[in-house]
Structure formats: structure tokens, C-alpha cells
Amino acid sequence: MRRNCKLILVEGLCGTGKSTLAERLNGYLAKKDISSHFYDEGAVRHPTSLNGHAFFREVEYKELLERYPIAADEISSRVINDESYYLIPYRESMAPFNGMEALYSELKSHELCWTPSPVATLTEFTYLIQGQWSRFANLASTSDEVYVLEAVFFQHQIHDLLRHYQVDDYQIEQHIKGIADQIAAMNPVLIYLAQPSVREQQIWISSIRSKHHYATEQSIRFMEYRKKIELRLIDLLPFATYLIENENRDWEEVFSKVVWAIGSKC
């Protein structure tokens, strides 16, 4: 294990093996008596993802508490307060709000990430995302545990930025570099899994997962664009990065390369 590395980021396009290899890596670390936590992109109580969080500005938040006085204490106990911004996790464990459909609907309508239209400005979104990564890094600094995260450093960020804000390449670069600055003290290692042909990869994964929209021309062009951005970002990050090609889908070989990349031996 690389000295003082407390974060391993596993990235790549759909079907490159991110989840499987990241979870296997977590098990490998455990066998080496290295305490670690693995979070896939949809994990409950994810330490960096703000999916399933409602966003309110200060005035909006106070008005929310006034509208739902019965739930005010419960909301206040969950909220993440970042200056004049408030984030309320509502997707997980909604039991205390049972029977309060209006409240749940309002929280959902203020969703920060999973939304058909953004509720935050680009500046607010970037600030909130980077703040969450900063809180994660501060929390991680108090323990010796290693975190293995997949698809949240590149994939989630780029998808949200392009879908909600139609940003350009420079804005994506600044957003990602801002996150990288927050976690640099964790001495991260980023593993990027790739296939030579995005088109072939999309066609293959669409058949495996029975999701035919993955192989549409629009989806293929988007993934080609995403890969281009991500490969450029790899060279700009202030920590160790490794590009691992898995053209033959030889998962044992790929995993061996992943282990080597984090400084261990199989």
C-alpha cells in the first residue's frame, strides 16, 4: 500500500469493471489487515455523494421549518449546514416522515443532483460538492482507514455538470481540480479502467445489461466525449493516477494491475 494513502478512486466508463474490481480490492485490503470501506456509486450514506439531498438557501430553509413544525426537530437533526446553505438527506430512512407526503415531495423537488432541472446555480453546486468532499477528507483524517470509492470523482461530477449546467471543458476541469485540492492530503490513488474502443464497449455493455439505449449514437458520442475529458483530467491531478486498459476483459490480469498500482504485490 502506498504510504499514507487513505483514498482509492476507481473510475472509467460503464462496463469497464469499476464496481466489481473496487469491491474486490476492498476485500483484498481486508485480507492484508488494512481497514477499509468500500462505497459504490449508489451506496446508502455515501461519504461524498450528495445524491438524495435537498438543497435550500437560508430563507427557504427557515420557511420549510415553519411549514412543517412537527418535523422541524427531525429535519434540523439531519441537516448539513454550510454557511447560508442547507442540505437535507431525504432518500435514506424516511421513516420519521411517514405520512408526510407533502414534506417528502417538497424535499424531492429541491433535490441537488438527481433532478430534471437544477435548483442551485453552478457556483452554488460547485461550492456544495467541494464542501462535501472537504468534510469527508477532514473526517478521514481522524482515522487510519482507507476508503475505496467508485464512479463519484469523475462520473457523477461530469454527468451532473453536463446534464444540469451545460458546462464547457474548462468549467469541468476547474470543478474536478477543486475537488482534488480538497482530498490531496489523503494521498489518493486514482485507477482509471478503459477499453480502446468506446463504441465496442457501449455495444457490449448494452447487450450484457439489456439496456439498448447505451448503444445509441447519442450515448456513444457522449461516452466518447466523456472519456476524452477524463483522460485529459488524469494528467492534471495532483496525485497518483493509473490508466489500466482491459481490452480482453481478463479480470484477473486487470486486478493484478490494480493491486500493483496501489503499491502492493499479489
C-alpha positions in Angstrom: 0.0 0.0 0.0 1.3 3.4 -0.9 2.5 5.3 2.1 -0.3 7.2 3.9 -2.8 6.5 1.1 -6.2 6.8 2.6 -8.3 7.0 -0.6 -8.5 4.9 -3.7 -10.7 6.2 -6.6 -11.8 3.8 -9.3 -13.2 5.4 -12.4 -14.0 4.6 -16.0 -16.9 4.3 -18.4 -19.9 2.0 -18.0 -19.0 -1.7 -18.0 -15.2 -1.3 -17.5 -15.4 -3.3 -14.3 -15.3 -0.4 -11.8 -17.7 -1.8 -9.2 -16.5 -5.4 -9.4 -12.9 -4.5 -9.1 -13.3 -1.8 -6.5 -15.3 -4.3 -4.3 -12.7 -7.0 -4.8 -9.9 -4.5 -4.0 -11.7 -3.7 -0.7 -11.7 -7.4 0.1 -8.0 -7.7 -0.8 -7.1 -4.9 1.6 -9.1 -6.6 4.4 -7.0 -9.8 3.8 -3.9 -7.6 4.2 -5.2 -6.4 7.5 -5.8 -2.9 6.1 -9.0 -1.5 7.5 -11.0 -0.1 4.5 -14.5 1.0 3.5 -16.0 0.4 0.0 -18.8 2.6 -1.3 -20.2 2.0 -4.8 -21.9 5.0 -6.6 -25.3 4.3 -5.1 -24.4 3.4 -1.6 -26.5 4.4 1.3 -24.9 7.1 3.5 -22.2 7.7 0.9 -19.5 9.9 2.4 -19.0 12.1 -0.7 -22.1 11.9 -2.8 -24.9 14.4 -2.4 -27.5 12.4 -4.4 -30.7 12.3 -2.4 -30.0 15.6 -0.7 -32.5 18.5 -0.8 -30.9 22.0 -1.2 -32.2 25.1 0.5 -30.9 28.6 0.9 -31.2 30.1 4.4 -34.5 31.9 3.9 -36.0 28.8 2.1 -34.8 26.5 4.9 -36.4 28.7 7.7 -39.6 28.8 5.8 -39.6 25.0 5.4 -39.3 24.6 9.2 -42.2 26.9 9.7 -44.3 25.0 7.3 -43.6 21.7 9.0 -43.2 22.4 12.7 -43.9 18.8 13.7 -40.9 17.6 11.7 -38.7 20.6 12.4 -36.6 18.8 15.0 -36.1 15.8 12.8 -35.1 18.0 9.9 -32.7 20.0 12.0 -31.0 16.8 13.3 -30.3 15.7 9.7 -29.4 18.9 8.0 -25.9 19.8 6.8 -25.3 23.5 7.3 -22.7 25.0 5.1 -22.6 28.8 5.6 -26.0 30.0 4.3 -26.8 26.8 2.5 -28.6 23.8 3.9 -28.6 20.2 2.7 -31.2 17.7 3.9 -30.7 14.0 3.2 -34.2 12.6 2.5 -33.6 9.4 0.4 -32.4 7.3 3.3 -34.5 6.2 6.3 -37.6 8.3 5.7 -39.5 6.5 8.5 -39.7 9.6 10.7 -41.6 11.4 7.9 -44.1 8.6 7.2 -47.5 10.1 6.4 -46.0 13.4 5.5 -46.1 13.1 1.7 -46.2 16.8 1.2 -42.9 17.2 3.0 -41.3 14.4 1.1 -42.5 15.8 -2.2 -41.1 19.2 -1.3 -37.7 17.8 -0.3 -37.6 15.8 -3.5 -38.4 18.9 -5.6 -35.3 20.5 -4.1 -33.0 17.6 -5.0 -29.5 18.9 -5.7 -28.3 16.2 -8.1 -31.0 13.8 -9.2 -33.2 16.4 -10.8 -34.6 17.2 -14.2 -33.7 20.9 -13.6 -31.1 22.4 -11.2 -32.2 24.1 -8.0 -28.7 25.5 -7.4 -26.6 27.8 -9.6 -23.4 26.4 -11.0 -21.4 28.4 -8.4 -23.6 27.0 -5.6 -23.4 23.5 -6.9 -19.6 23.5 -7.1 -19.3 25.1 -3.7 -21.6 22.4 -2.1 -19.9 19.5 -3.8 -16.4 20.6 -2.9 -17.6 21.3 0.6 -18.9 17.7 1.0 -15.5 16.3 -0.2 -13.7 18.6 2.2 -15.9 17.3 5.1 -15.1 13.8 4.0 -11.4 14.5 4.0 -11.5 16.0 7.4 -13.4 13.1 8.8 -11.0 10.6 7.2 -8.0 12.4 8.7 -9.1 11.2 12.2 -8.6 7.5 11.4 -6.3 5.1 9.6 -8.9 3.6 7.5 -8.7 3.5 3.7 -11.7 4.4 1.5 -12.4 2.8 -1.8 -14.9 4.8 -3.9 -16.1 4.2 -7.5 -17.7 6.4 -10.0 -18.1 9.5 -7.8 -15.0 11.5 -8.7 -15.3 11.7 -12.4 -18.6 10.0 -13.5 -21.1 11.6 -11.1 -19.5 15.1 -11.4 -19.3 15.2 -15.2 -22.8 13.8 -15.7 -24.3 16.4 -13.4 -22.3 19.3 -14.8 -23.2 18.4 -18.4 -26.8 17.5 -17.8 -27.8 20.4 -15.5 -25.4 23.2 -16.4 -24.2 22.5 -20.0 -20.7 23.5 -18.9 -17.6 23.6 -21.1 -14.4 21.6 -20.7 -12.7 24.4 -18.7 -15.5 24.5 -16.2 -15.4 20.7 -15.7 -11.7 20.9 -15.3 -12.0 23.6 -12.6 -14.7 21.7 -10.7 -12.7 18.5 -10.7 -9.4 20.2 -9.7 -11.3 21.9 -6.9 -12.4 18.5 -5.5 -8.8 17.2 -6.0 -7.5 20.0 -3.8 -9.9 19.1 -1.0 -8.6 15.5 -0.9 -4.9 15.9 -1.8 -3.9 15.4 1.9 -5.4 11.9 1.8 -2.6 10.9 -0.8 -5.2 9.4 -3.2 -4.6 6.9 -5.9 -6.9 7.1 -8.9 -7.4 3.9 -11.0 -8.9 4.6 -14.5 -10.2 1.5 -16.3 -10.6 1.8 -20.0 -11.4 0.0 -23.2 -9.7 1.0 -26.5 -13.0 1.4 -28.4 -15.8 3.2 -26.7 -18.2 2.2 -29.4 -17.5 -1.5 -28.9 -17.6 -1.1 -25.1 -21.1 0.5 -25.3 -22.5 -2.1 -27.6 -21.1 -4.9 -25.4 -22.4 -3.5 -22.1 -25.8 -2.7 -23.7 -26.2 -6.4 -24.6 -25.0 -7.6 -21.2 -27.3 -5.3 -19.2 -30.2 -5.3 -21.7 -30.1 -1.5 -21.8 -30.2 -0.8 -25.5 -30.1 2.9 -25.1 -26.4 2.5 -24.1 -25.6 1.7 -27.7 -27.4 4.6 -29.4 -25.3 7.0 -31.4 -26.1 9.7 -28.9 -24.9 7.6 -26.0 -21.8 6.5 -27.8 -20.9 10.1 -28.7 -21.5 11.2 -25.1 -19.2 8.5 -23.7 -16.5 9.2 -26.3 -16.6 12.8 -25.2 -16.6 11.9 -21.5 -13.6 9.6 -22.0 -11.7 12.4 -23.8 -12.3 14.8 -20.9 -11.4 12.2 -18.3 -8.1 11.2 -19.9 -7.1 14.8 -20.0 -8.1 15.3 -16.4 -5.9 12.4 -15.3 -2.8 14.3 -16.4 -3.9 17.4 -14.4 -4.5 15.8 -11.0 -2.1 16.5 -8.1 -1.9 12.8 -7.0 -1.0 9.4 -8.4 -3.1 8.1 -11.4 -3.0 4.9 -13.3 -4.6 4.1 -16.7 -5.3 0.4 -17.0 -6.6 -1.0 -20.3 -8.8 -4.0 -20.1 -9.2 -4.7 -23.8 -9.5 -8.5 -23.3 -11.7 -8.3 -20.2 -9.2 -10.5 -18.4 -10.3 -9.5 -14.9 -7.6 -11.4 -13.2 -4.9 -9.6 -15.1 -6.7 -6.2 -14.6 -7.0 -6.9 -10.9 -3.3 -7.7 -10.7 -2.5 -4.4 -12.3 -4.9 -2.6 -9.9 -3.1 -4.2 -6.9 0.3 -3.2 -8.4 -0.9 0.4 -8.9 -1.7 0.8 -5.2 1.8 -0.4 -4.3 1.0 -4.0 -3.2 2.0 -7.4 -4.5 -0.3 -10.2 -5.4 
